[in-house]
Amino acid sequence: MPPAHTDTPQKLLSSLRRLSDGELVAKVKKLAAQERRSTALLVAHLAELDTRDVHLREGYSSLFSYCREVLALSEHQAYDRIEVARAARRFPVILDLLEAGTANLTAVRLLAPHLTPENHRVVLESARGKRTFEVRQIVARLSPHPDVPASIRKVPRTATKPGDGASRDAAAASSPPVSLPPTSLFAAALAPALPHAPGPRPQSPAEVAPLSEDRYHLKVTISGETVEKLRLAKDMLRHAVPSGDDAEILDRALTSLLTELARKKFAATEKPRPSRKASSGSRHIPAEVRRAVWVRDLGRCAFVGKSGRRCNERAFVEFHHAKPWAVGGEATVENIELRCKRHNGHEARVFFDRGRRAGPPSCASRPPRTASGGPLSPAQLVLKRVAERWRSESFSLVRQLSGSRLEKPSTGHCFRYALDAKITNAS
């Protein structure tokens, strides 16, 4: 069969660069709709093919092998489509849902074993637009499982990369025993259990699986140091949690951590004190402004797209100046909003690109220049202004976040605290 188009990939990509945003979005939406229809048609054909012995006559022991080798589908693609095809034979409405985008292959495959003639429409509708984890939650409600007992077991040490095993082993052999900072109150309790430096840690992410409504199974790999912290916390909380329930200890630890993070990042407190008003032109955001913005924006990115959709991302949230600080934006509740890191950078690029096309801002009578005499780029201009205030403002910020009583903490204090607290957004 000849290819759908005769253009080379390079010509195709070049032609796409000439499209406007509206034209590109329209084409993408059209192609996505065509893909959904093609998927629904493929599933329907597989449903019929599954009832015949075509794959057997062709020398394949299963329809899965036939899809892998003849149709060039991956393992996941073949498995999902075959399972959905078998479910579609029982409930043909699945094909309409796939074509309309109401349900996707993964959702139908997870829900298929729990569909009945009585509930299939309601269950499939409840999965509309849901992520895989949310679909698993629906499955857990339909077929709940009992709680999994807490357990801790030692996992084998992961293999090192070729070429660095010898150096890593030598470093581990020569490294001193692990010890916590001398100021730690529980260093003495943990030190005996940690005689040697830990080896390479597995990088597998934590697994969270729904068991039933509002019950989940958490599986995570932790270090020996973390295990000792858990055991010490259980021992110290025996008066409040006599059973030593790991889930209760984890819940208390996370509650305490979230309280501390909210205090550091958003100045959250039950008894707020009047904060010093930021001086004109200062980049520092007063605590009362951070508190008000956090509550107003619900701790989520408040960027709203042209379609009216709000981002609502909670990860990598930063304080954003609606009117950029580089052109005189003040740190007020009206001018500060929450943005995720990507939207914060996006709005900065849009603003400064617009300013670059329109010329230098009116507040800058003579734009700063580089050593070679050329004008500073918007990014260089911002960095220059940040550098001018770095020392004084970084010290005050560290004192505010760390509660340090040092009159003038050194750069080392700032750096060490940034590492310990993992500050990703100092503004």
C-alpha positions as CSV (number, residue, x, y, z in Angstrom):
1,M,0.0,0.0,0.0
2,P,1.5,3.4,-0.9
3,P,2.2,5.9,1.9
4,A,-0.5,8.4,2.8
5,H,1.7,11.2,1.7
6,T,4.6,11.5,-0.7
7,D,6.5,14.3,1.2
8,T,9.7,13.4,2.9
9,P,9.7,13.8,6.7
10,Q,11.9,16.9,6.4
11,K,9.4,18.5,3.9
12,L,6.5,17.6,6.2
13,L,8.1,19.2,9.2
14,S,9.0,22.3,7.2
15,S,5.5,22.6,6.0
16,L,4.1,22.4,9.6
17,R,6.4,25.2,10.7
18,R,4.5,27.5,8.3
19,L,1.2,26.8,9.9
20,S,-0.4,29.4,12.3
21,D,-1.3,28.3,15.8
22,G,-4.9,28.0,14.9
23,E,-4.3,25.9,11.8
24,L,-1.9,23.6,13.7
25,V,-4.4,23.0,16.5
26,A,-7.2,22.4,14.1
27,K,-5.1,19.8,12.2
28,V,-4.1,18.1,15.5
29,K,-7.7,17.8,16.6
30,K,-8.7,16.4,13.3
31,L,-5.9,13.8,13.4
32,A,-6.8,12.9,17.0
33,A,-10.4,12.3,15.9
34,Q,-9.2,10.2,13.0
35,E,-7.0,8.1,15.3
36,R,-9.9,7.5,17.7
37,R,-12.1,6.3,14.8
38,S,-9.3,4.1,13.4
39,T,-8.8,2.6,16.9
40,A,-12.5,1.8,17.2
41,L,-12.5,0.2,13.8
42,L,-9.4,-1.9,14.6
43,V,-11.0,-3.0,17.9
44,A,-14.2,-4.0,16.0
45,H,-12.3,-6.0,13.4
46,L,-10.2,-7.7,16.1
47,A,-13.4,-8.6,17.9
48,E,-14.5,-10.5,14.8
49,L,-11.0,-11.9,14.1
50,D,-11.0,-13.3,17.6
51,T,-14.0,-15.5,16.8
52,R,-12.2,-17.2,13.8
53,D,-9.1,-19.4,13.5
54,V,-7.3,-17.1,11.1
55,H,-4.2,-16.8,13.3
56,L,-4.1,-20.5,13.8
57,R,-4.2,-21.2,10.1
58,E,-1.4,-18.6,9.6
59,G,0.8,-20.5,12.1
60,Y,0.4,-18.3,15.2
61,S,-0.6,-19.9,18.5
62,S,-2.6,-16.9,19.7
63,L,-4.2,-13.7,18.5
64,F,-1.7,-11.8,20.7
65,S,1.3,-13.3,18.7
66,Y,-0.5,-12.5,15.5
67,C,-1.0,-8.9,16.5
68,R,2.6,-8.6,17.6
69,E,4.2,-10.0,14.5
70,V,1.8,-9.4,11.6
71,L,0.2,-6.1,12.8
72,A,3.5,-4.8,14.4
73,L,1.8,-3.8,17.6
74,S,3.7,-3.6,20.8
75,E,2.9,-5.9,23.7
76,H,0.8,-3.3,25.5
77,Q,-1.0,-2.2,22.3
78,A,-1.8,-5.8,21.4
79,Y,-3.0,-6.7,24.9
80,D,-5.2,-3.6,25.4
81,R,-6.8,-3.9,22.0
82,I,-7.6,-7.6,22.3
83,E,-9.1,-7.3,25.8
84,V,-11.1,-4.3,24.7
85,A,-12.3,-6.1,21.6
86,R,-13.6,-9.0,23.7
87,A,-15.4,-6.6,26.0
88,A,-16.9,-4.8,22.9
89,R,-18.4,-8.1,21.7
90,R,-20.4,-8.2,25.0
91,F,-21.1,-4.4,25.1
92,P,-21.0,-2.8,21.6
93,V,-21.5,0.6,23.1
94,I,-17.8,0.6,23.9
95,L,-17.0,1.2,20.2
96,D,-19.0,4.4,20.3
97,L,-17.3,5.5,23.5
98,L,-13.9,4.9,22.0
99,E,-14.6,6.9,18.8
100,A,-16.1,9.8,20.8
101,G,-13.1,9.8,23.2
102,T,-15.4,9.3,26.2
103,A,-13.4,6.2,27.2
104,N,-9.9,5.1,26.3
105,L,-8.4,1.7,25.8
106,T,-6.7,1.5,29.2
107,A,-9.9,2.5,31.1
108,V,-12.0,-0.1,29.2
109,R,-9.4,-2.8,29.7
110,L,-9.3,-2.2,33.5
111,L,-13.1,-2.0,33.8
112,A,-13.9,-4.9,31.5
113,P,-13.8,-7.7,34.1
114,H,-16.3,-5.8,36.2
115,L,-18.8,-4.8,33.6
116,T,-22.3,-6.4,33.6
117,P,-25.4,-5.9,31.5
118,E,-26.8,-3.9,34.4
119,N,-23.9,-1.6,35.3
120,H,-21.8,-1.2,32.1
121,R,-23.2,2.1,31.0
122,V,-23.0,3.7,34.4
123,V,-19.5,2.4,35.1
124,L,-18.2,3.4,31.7
125,E,-19.7,6.9,32.1
126,S,-18.0,7.3,35.5
127,A,-14.7,6.7,33.8
128,R,-15.1,9.6,31.4
129,G,-11.9,11.7,31.2
130,K,-10.4,9.9,34.2
131,R,-6.7,9.2,34.6
132,T,-5.5,5.6,35.0
133,F,-5.2,6.0,38.8
134,E,-8.7,7.3,39.1
135,V,-10.0,4.4,37.0
136,R,-8.2,2.0,39.4
137,Q,-10.1,3.7,42.2
138,I,-13.4,2.9,40.4
139,V,-12.2,-0.7,40.1
140,A,-11.4,-0.8,43.8
141,R,-14.9,0.3,44.6
142,L,-16.4,-2.3,42.3
143,S,-14.2,-5.1,43.7
144,P,-12.7,-4.1,47.1
145,H,-9.7,-5.9,48.6
146,P,-8.8,-6.3,52.2
147,D,-6.1,-4.1,53.8
148,V,-2.5,-5.3,53.2
149,P,-0.5,-5.9,56.4
150,A,2.5,-3.6,56.9
151,S,5.8,-5.3,56.2
152,I,9.5,-4.4,55.8
153,R,12.0,-6.6,54.0
154,K,15.5,-6.0,52.8
155,V,15.9,-5.8,49.0
156,P,19.1,-6.8,47.2
157,R,21.6,-4.2,46.4
158,T,21.3,-2.9,42.8
159,A,24.0,-3.5,40.3
160,T,26.3,-0.6,39.5
161,K,27.0,0.6,36.0
162,P,29.8,-1.0,34.0
163,G,33.1,0.7,34.6
164,D,32.2,2.4,37.9
165,G,31.8,-0.6,40.1
166,A,35.4,-0.7,41.3
167,S,35.6,3.0,42.1
168,R,32.3,2.9,43.9
169,D,33.3,-0.1,46.0
170,A,36.6,1.5,46.9
171,A,34.8,4.7,47.9
172,A,32.4,2.8,50.0
173,A,35.2,0.9,51.7
174,S,37.1,4.1,52.5
175,S,34.1,6.2,53.5
176,P,33.6,6.9,57.2
177,P,30.6,5.7,59.2
178,V,27.4,7.5,58.6
179,S,26.5,10.0,61.3
180,L,23.8,12.6,61.7
181,P,24.6,16.2,62.5
182,P,25.7,16.6,66.2
183,T,22.8,19.0,66.8
184,S,20.2,16.2,66.0
185,L,18.4,15.1,69.1
186,F,18.1,11.5,67.8
187,A,21.5,11.1,66.3
188,A,22.6,8.9,69.2
189,A,19.6,6.7,68.8
190,L,20.2,6.1,65.1
191,A,24.0,6.0,65.0
192,P,24.5,2.4,66.3
193,A,22.1,1.0,63.7
194,L,24.0,2.7,60.8
195,P,27.6,1.5,61.0
196,H,28.4,1.8,57.2
197,A,27.6,4.1,54.4
198,P,24.5,2.9,52.4
199,G,25.2,1.5,48.9
200,P,23.4,2.5,45.7
201,R,19.7,2.9,46.1
202,P,17.1,1.5,43.8
203,Q,15.4,4.2,41.6
204,S,12.0,2.5,41.2
205,P,9.2,4.9,42.0
206,A,6.7,4.3,44.8
207,E,3.6,2.3,43.9
208,V,0.2,3.3,45.2
209,A,-2.7,0.9,44.4
210,P,-6.3,1.3,45.5
211,L,-7.6,-1.6,47.6
212,S,-11.1,-0.4,48.3
213,E,-12.9,2.9,48.8
214,D,-10.5,5.3,50.7
215,R,-8.0,2.5,51.3
216,Y,-4.7,2.2,49.4
217,H,-1.6,0.0,49.3
218,L,1.7,1.9,49.3
219,K,4.9,0.1,48.2
220,V,8.1,2.1,48.4
221,T,11.8,1.4,48.7
222,I,13.6,3.2,51.5
223,S,17.1,3.3,53.0
224,G,18.2,1.6,56.2
225,E,18.4,5.1,57.8
226,T,14.8,5.7,57.0
227,V,13.8,2.4,58.5
228,E,15.5,3.3,61.7
229,K,13.7,6.6,61.7
230,L,10.4,4.8,61.3
231,R,11.2,2.4,64.1
232,L,12.3,5.2,66.4
233,A,9.1,7.2,65.7
234,K,7.0,4.2,66.5
235,D,8.8,3.7,69.8
236,M,8.5,7.4,70.7
237,L,4.8,7.4,69.9
238,R,3.8,4.2,71.8
239,H,2.0,6.3,74.4
240,A,-0.2,7.8,71.6
241,V,-0.2,4.9,69.2
242,P,0.2,1.7,71.3
243,S,-0.3,-0.6,68.3
244,G,2.7,1.0,66.4
245,D,0.5,1.1,63.3
246,D,2.8,2.1,60.4
247,A,0.0,3.8,58.5
248,E,-0.8,6.0,61.6
249,I,2.9,6.9,62.0
250,L,3.2,7.8,58.3
251,D,0.0,10.0,58.5
252,R,1.3,11.9,61.5
253,A,4.7,12.4,59.9
254,L,3.2,13.7,56.6
255,T,0.8,16.0,58.6
256,S,3.8,17.5,60.4
257,L,5.8,17.8,57.2
258,L,3.0,19.6,55.3
259,T,2.5,22.0,58.2
260,E,6.2,22.8,58.2
261,L,6.3,23.2,54.4
262,A,3.3,25.5,54.4
263,R,4.9,27.6,57.1
264,K,8.2,27.9,55.2
265,K,6.8,28.4,51.7
266,F,3.6,30.2,52.2
267,A,4.1,31.6,55.8
268,A,1.0,29.7,57.0
269,T,0.4,30.0,60.7
270,E,-2.6,30.0,63.1
271,K,-1.4,33.3,64.7
272,P,0.0,35.5,62.0
273,R,2.0,38.6,63.1
274,P,2.1,41.8,61.2
275,S,5.0,41.6,58.7
276,R,7.3,44.3,57.6
277,K,6.1,46.1,54.5
278,A,8.4,45.5,51.6
279,S,10.4,48.6,50.5
280,S,9.7,50.0,47.1
281,G,11.5,48.0,44.4
282,S,12.2,45.1,46.6
283,R,11.8,41.6,45.3
284,H,11.0,40.2,48.8
285,I,7.4,39.1,49.2
286,P,6.0,39.8,52.7
287,A,4.6,36.9,54.7
288,E,1.1,38.3,54.8
289,V,1.1,38.6,51.0
290,R,2.2,35.0,50.6
291,R,-0.5,33.8,53.0
292,A,-3.2,35.7,51.2
293,V,-2.1,34.6,47.7
294,W,-1.8,31.0,48.8
295,V,-5.4,30.9,50.3
296,R,-6.8,32.9,47.4
297,D,-5.3,30.6,44.7
298,L,-5.8,27.4,46.7
299,G,-2.1,26.5,46.5
300,R,-2.4,25.9,42.8
301,C,-1.3,27.4,39.5
302,A,-3.8,30.2,38.7
303,F,-2.9,30.5,35.0
304,V,-6.0,30.6,32.8
305,G,-5.7,29.7,29.1
306,K,-7.5,31.4,26.2
307,S,-10.2,28.7,26.4
308,G,-10.9,29.6,30.1
309,R,-9.3,26.5,31.5
310,R,-7.3,27.0,34.7
311,C,-4.0,25.0,35.1
312,N,-4.5,24.0,38.8
313,E,-1.1,22.3,38.9
314,R,0.3,21.9,42.5
315,A,3.8,20.8,41.8
316,F,6.7,23.3,41.4
317,V,4.4,26.2,42.3
318,E,6.1,29.6,42.4
319,F,5.1,33.2,43.2
320,H,4.5,35.2,40.0
321,H,4.5,38.9,39.5
322,A,1.6,39.8,37.1
323,K,3.5,43.0,36.3
324,P,7.1,41.7,36.3
325,W,9.5,42.9,39.0
326,A,12.0,43.9,36.4
327,V,9.7,46.7,35.2
328,G,8.6,47.9,38.5
329,G,6.0,45.3,39.6
330,E,5.4,45.4,43.4
331,A,5.0,42.5,45.8
332,T,1.3,43.1,46.6
333,V,-1.7,40.8,46.9
334,E,-3.1,42.3,43.7
335,N,0.1,41.8,41.7
336,I,1.3,38.4,43.0
337,E,-0.3,35.1,41.8
338,L,0.7,31.4,42.0
339,R,2.1,29.8,38.9
340,C,3.6,26.5,38.2
341,K,7.2,26.6,37.0
342,R,6.3,26.2,33.3
343,H,3.6,28.8,33.2
344,N,5.7,31.2,35.2
345,G,8.5,30.9,32.6
346,H,5.9,31.0,29.7
347,E,4.4,34.3,30.9
348,A,7.9,35.8,31.4
349,R,8.8,34.8,27.8
350,V,5.6,36.3,26.4
351,F,6.0,39.5,28.3
352,F,9.6,40.1,27.5
353,D,9.3,39.0,23.9
354,R,6.5,41.5,23.5
355,G,8.6,44.2,25.2
356,R,11.6,43.4,22.9
357,R,9.4,43.9,19.8
358,A,7.9,47.2,21.2
359,G,11.3,48.5,22.3
360,P,12.8,49.2,25.8
361,P,10.3,49.7,28.7
362,S,9.4,53.3,29.4
363,C,10.9,53.1,32.9
364,A,14.4,52.4,31.5
365,S,15.8,55.6,30.0
366,R,19.0,53.8,29.1
367,P,19.0,50.0,29.0
368,P,22.0,48.3,30.6
369,R,24.6,46.9,28.1
370,T,27.0,44.0,28.1
371,A,30.8,44.2,28.2
372,S,30.8,44.2,24.4
373,G,28.4,47.2,24.2
374,G,25.3,45.3,23.2
375,P,22.0,45.6,25.0
376,L,21.2,43.0,27.7
377,S,18.7,40.4,26.9
378,P,15.5,40.3,29.1
379,A,16.9,37.3,31.0
380,Q,20.3,39.1,31.6
381,L,18.5,42.2,32.8
382,V,16.6,40.2,35.4
383,L,19.7,38.3,36.5
384,K,21.5,41.7,36.9
385,R,18.8,43.1,39.1
386,V,18.7,39.9,41.1
387,A,22.5,39.9,41.6
388,E,22.4,43.5,42.8
389,R,20.1,42.5,45.7
390,W,21.3,38.9,46.2
391,R,23.4,39.3,49.3
392,S,21.1,41.4,51.5
393,E,17.8,39.7,50.4
394,S,19.2,36.2,50.5
395,F,20.3,36.7,54.1
396,S,16.9,38.1,55.2
397,L,15.1,35.2,53.3
398,V,17.2,32.6,55.0
399,R,16.6,34.2,58.4
400,Q,12.9,34.2,57.7
401,L,12.6,30.6,56.4
402,S,15.0,29.0,58.8
403,G,14.2,31.0,61.9
404,S,18.0,31.6,62.2
405,R,19.0,34.1,64.9
406,L,22.2,34.9,63.2
407,E,22.7,38.6,62.7
408,K,24.4,38.1,59.3
409,P,24.5,34.5,58.1
410,S,27.3,33.7,55.7
411,T,26.9,32.5,52.1
412,G,27.7,29.0,53.4
413,H,24.7,29.3,55.8
414,C,22.5,30.3,52.9
415,F,23.8,27.4,50.7
416,R,23.5,24.7,53.4
417,Y,20.0,25.8,54.3
418,A,19.0,25.8,50.6
419,L,20.2,22.2,50.3
420,D,18.5,21.0,53.5
421,A,15.2,22.7,52.9
422,K,15.3,22.1,49.1
423,I,14.2,25.6,48.3
424,T,13.3,25.7,44.6
425,N,11.7,29.1,44.5
426,A,13.4,31.8,46.6
427,S,10.9,34.4,45.5
